[in-house]
Protein backbone atom coordinates (compact mmCIF):
# COMPACT_ATOMS: atom_id res chain seq x y z
CA UNK A 1 0.00 0.00 0.00
CA UNK A 2 1.44 3.38 -0.99
CA UNK A 3 0.73 6.87 0.32
CA UNK A 4 -1.78 7.68 -2.41
CA UNK A 5 -3.96 4.76 -1.32
CA UNK A 6 -3.50 5.67 2.33
CA UNK A 7 -4.51 9.28 1.59
CA UNK A 8 -7.70 8.06 -0.11
CA UNK A 9 -8.59 6.06 2.99
CA UNK A 10 -7.76 9.01 5.24
CA UNK A 11 -9.97 11.32 3.15
CA UNK A 12 -12.79 8.84 3.72
CA UNK A 13 -12.12 8.95 7.46
CA UNK A 14 -12.14 12.77 7.37
CA UNK A 15 -15.46 12.84 5.56
CA UNK A 16 -17.08 10.45 8.07
CA UNK A 17 -16.07 12.32 11.23
CA UNK A 18 -16.45 15.87 12.49
CA UNK A 19 -14.09 15.65 15.48
CA UNK A 20 -10.34 15.36 14.98
CA UNK A 21 -9.94 12.96 17.91
CA UNK A 22 -12.38 10.51 16.29
CA UNK A 23 -10.46 10.74 13.01
CA UNK A 24 -7.17 9.99 14.77
CA UNK A 25 -8.71 7.10 16.69
CA UNK A 26 -10.05 5.45 13.52
CA UNK A 27 -6.78 5.97 11.65
CA UNK A 28 -4.85 4.39 14.53
CA UNK A 29 -7.07 1.32 14.59
CA UNK A 30 -7.25 0.88 10.81
CA UNK A 31 -3.53 1.15 10.14
CA UNK A 32 -2.27 -0.01 13.57
CA UNK A 33 -0.41 3.26 14.04
CA UNK A 34 0.66 4.97 17.24
CA UNK A 35 -0.46 8.51 18.13
CA UNK A 36 2.43 10.25 16.43
CA UNK A 37 2.07 8.33 13.16
CA UNK A 38 -1.65 9.06 12.96
CA UNK A 39 -1.12 12.78 13.63
CA UNK A 40 1.69 13.00 11.08
CA UNK A 41 -0.43 11.42 8.37
CA UNK A 42 -3.80 13.03 9.13
CA UNK A 43 -3.17 16.60 10.25
CA UNK A 44 -1.54 17.86 7.00
CA UNK A 45 -4.55 16.55 5.08
CA UNK A 46 -6.87 18.39 7.45
CA UNK A 47 -4.94 21.63 7.11
CA UNK A 48 -4.81 21.37 3.34
CA UNK A 49 -8.36 20.29 2.54
CA UNK A 50 -10.79 21.65 5.10
CA UNK A 51 -13.14 24.55 4.60
CA UNK A 52 -13.03 25.50 8.24
CA UNK A 53 -11.46 28.81 9.07
CA UNK A 54 -8.18 28.48 10.86
CA UNK A 55 -7.58 30.96 13.61
CA UNK A 56 -4.20 32.54 13.17
CA UNK A 57 -2.27 34.79 15.45
CA UNK A 58 -2.52 38.49 14.88
CA UNK A 59 0.75 39.74 13.36
CA UNK A 60 2.85 41.87 15.63
CA UNK A 61 2.96 45.56 14.88
CA UNK A 62 6.34 46.59 13.65
CA UNK A 63 7.70 50.04 13.64
CA UNK A 64 7.89 51.66 10.23
CA UNK A 65 11.18 52.90 8.94
CA UNK A 66 11.60 56.58 8.88
CA UNK A 67 11.51 57.91 5.36
CA UNK A 68 13.06 61.22 6.17
CA UNK A 69 16.72 61.59 6.94
CA UNK A 70 18.05 64.22 9.26
Residue frames as a rotation matrix with the C-alpha (Angstrom) as fourth column:
UNK 1
0.589 0.808 0.000 0.00
0.808 -0.589 0.000 0.00
0.000 0.000 -1.000 0.00
UNK 2
-0.504 -0.771 0.389 1.44
0.767 -0.607 -0.210 3.38
0.398 0.192 0.897 -0.99
UNK 3
-0.809 0.098 -0.579 0.73
0.354 -0.705 -0.614 6.87
-0.469 -0.702 0.536 0.32
UNK 4
-0.804 0.570 -0.170 -1.78
-0.515 -0.525 0.677 7.68
0.296 0.632 0.716 -2.41
UNK 5
-0.220 0.726 -0.652 -3.96
0.213 0.688 0.694 4.76
0.952 0.014 -0.306 -1.32
UNK 6
-0.476 -0.012 -0.880 -3.50
0.877 0.065 -0.475 5.67
0.063 -0.998 -0.020 2.33
UNK 7
-0.966 0.114 -0.232 -4.51
-0.087 -0.989 -0.123 9.28
-0.243 -0.098 0.965 1.59
UNK 8
-0.524 0.823 -0.218 -7.70
-0.348 0.026 0.937 8.06
0.777 0.567 0.273 -0.11
UNK 9
-0.098 0.453 -0.886 -8.59
0.707 0.658 0.258 6.06
0.700 -0.602 -0.384 2.99
UNK 10
-0.675 -0.221 -0.704 -7.76
0.697 -0.505 -0.509 9.01
-0.243 -0.835 0.494 5.24
UNK 11
-0.908 0.417 0.034 -9.97
-0.361 -0.823 0.438 11.32
0.210 0.386 0.898 3.15
UNK 12
-0.173 0.861 -0.478 -12.79
0.081 0.496 0.864 8.84
0.982 0.111 -0.156 3.72
UNK 13
-0.237 -0.002 -0.972 -12.12
0.945 0.231 -0.231 8.95
0.225 -0.973 -0.053 7.46
UNK 14
-0.953 -0.150 -0.264 -12.14
0.211 -0.953 -0.218 12.77
-0.219 -0.263 0.940 7.37
UNK 15
-0.673 0.739 0.023 -15.46
-0.411 -0.399 0.820 12.84
0.615 0.543 0.572 5.56
UNK 16
-0.055 0.676 -0.735 -17.08
0.428 0.681 0.595 10.45
0.902 -0.282 -0.326 8.07
UNK 17
0.045 -0.019 -0.999 -16.07
0.999 0.002 0.045 12.32
0.001 -1.000 0.019 11.23
UNK 18
0.698 0.229 0.678 -16.45
0.259 -0.964 0.058 15.87
0.667 0.135 -0.733 12.49
UNK 19
0.885 -0.376 0.275 -14.09
-0.410 -0.351 0.842 15.65
-0.220 -0.858 -0.465 15.48
UNK 20
0.272 -0.882 -0.386 -10.34
-0.799 0.017 -0.601 15.36
0.536 0.471 -0.700 14.98
UNK 21
-0.384 -0.427 0.819 -9.94
-0.855 0.499 -0.141 12.96
-0.348 -0.754 -0.557 17.91
UNK 22
0.482 0.631 0.608 -12.38
-0.284 0.769 -0.572 10.51
-0.829 0.103 0.550 16.29
UNK 23
0.861 -0.227 -0.455 -10.46
-0.454 0.060 -0.889 10.74
0.229 0.972 -0.052 13.01
UNK 24
-0.134 -0.984 0.121 -7.17
-0.922 0.079 -0.379 9.99
0.363 -0.162 -0.918 14.77
UNK 25
-0.170 0.129 0.977 -8.71
-0.684 0.699 -0.211 7.10
-0.710 -0.704 -0.031 16.69
UNK 26
0.814 0.532 0.234 -10.05
-0.192 0.627 -0.755 5.45
-0.548 0.570 0.612 13.52
UNK 27
0.629 -0.659 -0.412 -6.78
-0.596 -0.068 -0.800 5.97
0.499 0.749 -0.435 11.65
UNK 28
-0.297 -0.765 0.571 -4.85
-0.954 0.252 -0.159 4.39
-0.022 -0.593 -0.805 14.53
UNK 29
0.051 0.365 0.930 -7.07
-0.415 0.855 -0.312 1.32
-0.909 -0.370 0.195 14.59
UNK 30
0.921 0.373 -0.111 -7.25
-0.241 0.321 -0.916 0.88
-0.306 0.870 0.386 10.81
UNK 31
0.619 -0.745 -0.250 -3.53
-0.352 0.021 -0.936 1.15
0.702 0.667 -0.249 10.14
UNK 32
0.777 -0.301 -0.552 -2.27
0.611 0.569 0.550 -0.01
0.149 -0.766 0.626 13.57
UNK 33
-0.016 -0.735 0.678 -0.41
0.282 -0.654 -0.702 3.26
0.959 0.181 0.218 14.04
UNK 34
-0.334 -0.108 -0.936 0.66
0.936 -0.151 -0.317 4.97
-0.107 -0.983 0.151 17.24
UNK 35
0.502 0.608 -0.615 -0.46
0.589 -0.761 -0.272 8.51
-0.634 -0.225 -0.740 18.13
UNK 36
-0.101 -0.653 -0.750 2.43
-0.193 -0.727 0.659 10.25
-0.976 0.212 -0.053 16.43
UNK 37
-0.881 -0.235 0.411 2.07
0.303 0.388 0.871 8.33
-0.364 0.891 -0.270 13.16
UNK 38
-0.038 0.958 0.285 -1.65
0.993 0.068 -0.095 9.06
-0.111 0.280 -0.954 12.96
UNK 39
0.529 0.193 -0.826 -1.12
0.300 -0.954 -0.031 12.78
-0.794 -0.231 -0.562 13.63
UNK 40
-0.441 -0.814 -0.378 1.69
-0.157 -0.345 0.925 13.00
-0.884 0.468 0.025 11.08
UNK 41
-0.842 0.144 0.520 -0.43
0.525 0.440 0.729 11.42
-0.124 0.886 -0.446 8.37
UNK 42
-0.027 0.994 0.107 -3.80
0.999 0.023 0.044 13.03
0.041 0.108 -0.993 9.13
UNK 43
0.238 0.181 -0.954 -3.17
0.541 -0.841 -0.025 16.60
-0.807 -0.510 -0.298 10.25
UNK 44
-0.763 -0.500 -0.410 -1.54
-0.039 -0.597 0.802 17.86
-0.645 0.628 0.435 7.00
UNK 45
-0.743 0.572 0.348 -4.55
0.581 0.294 0.759 16.55
0.332 0.766 -0.550 5.08
UNK 46
0.205 0.832 -0.516 -6.87
0.961 -0.272 -0.057 18.39
-0.188 -0.484 -0.855 7.45
UNK 47
-0.092 -0.316 -0.944 -4.94
0.247 -0.926 0.286 21.63
-0.965 -0.207 0.164 7.11
UNK 48
-0.923 -0.376 -0.082 -4.81
0.000 -0.214 0.977 21.37
-0.385 0.902 0.198 3.34
UNK 49
-0.825 0.564 -0.019 -8.36
0.148 0.248 0.957 20.29
0.545 0.787 -0.288 2.54
UNK 50
-0.313 0.780 -0.542 -10.79
0.925 0.120 -0.361 21.65
-0.217 -0.614 -0.759 5.10
UNK 51
-0.116 0.387 0.915 -13.14
0.533 -0.753 0.387 24.55
0.838 0.532 -0.119 4.60
UNK 52
0.675 0.334 -0.658 -13.03
0.736 -0.248 0.629 25.50
0.047 -0.909 -0.414 8.24
UNK 53
0.652 -0.455 0.606 -11.46
-0.213 -0.877 -0.430 28.81
0.728 0.152 -0.669 9.07
UNK 54
0.215 -0.696 -0.685 -8.18
0.866 0.460 -0.195 28.48
0.451 -0.552 0.702 10.86
UNK 55
0.993 0.111 -0.039 -7.58
0.114 -0.833 0.542 30.96
0.027 -0.543 -0.840 13.61
UNK 56
0.192 -0.973 0.132 -4.20
0.735 0.053 -0.676 32.54
0.651 0.227 0.725 13.17
UNK 57
0.018 -0.285 -0.958 -2.27
0.875 -0.459 0.154 34.79
-0.484 -0.841 0.241 15.45
UNK 58
0.961 0.276 0.002 -2.52
0.255 -0.885 -0.389 38.49
-0.106 0.374 -0.921 14.88
UNK 59
0.252 -0.932 0.260 0.75
0.754 0.021 -0.656 39.74
0.606 0.362 0.708 13.36
UNK 60
0.126 -0.315 -0.941 2.85
0.851 -0.454 0.266 41.87
-0.510 -0.834 0.210 15.63
UNK 61
0.979 0.175 0.105 2.96
0.204 -0.867 -0.454 45.56
0.011 0.466 -0.885 14.88
UNK 62
0.077 -0.996 0.038 6.34
0.980 0.083 0.182 46.59
-0.185 0.023 0.982 13.65
UNK 63
0.255 -0.054 -0.965 7.70
0.142 -0.985 0.093 50.04
-0.956 -0.161 -0.244 13.64
UNK 64
0.872 0.081 0.484 7.89
0.489 -0.064 -0.870 51.66
-0.039 0.995 -0.096 10.23
UNK 65
-0.190 -0.982 0.011 11.18
0.961 -0.184 0.205 52.90
-0.199 0.049 0.979 8.94
UNK 66
0.273 0.189 -0.943 11.60
0.181 -0.973 -0.143 56.58
-0.945 -0.132 -0.300 8.88
UNK 67
0.522 -0.017 0.853 11.51
0.847 0.131 -0.516 57.91
-0.103 0.991 0.082 5.36
UNK 68
0.877 -0.234 0.419 13.06
-0.114 -0.950 -0.291 61.22
0.467 0.208 -0.860 6.17
UNK 69
0.187 -0.886 -0.425 16.72
0.902 0.326 -0.282 61.59
0.389 -0.330 0.860 6.94
UNK 70
0.906 0.091 -0.413 18.05
0.310 -0.807 0.503 64.22
-0.287 -0.584 -0.759 9.26
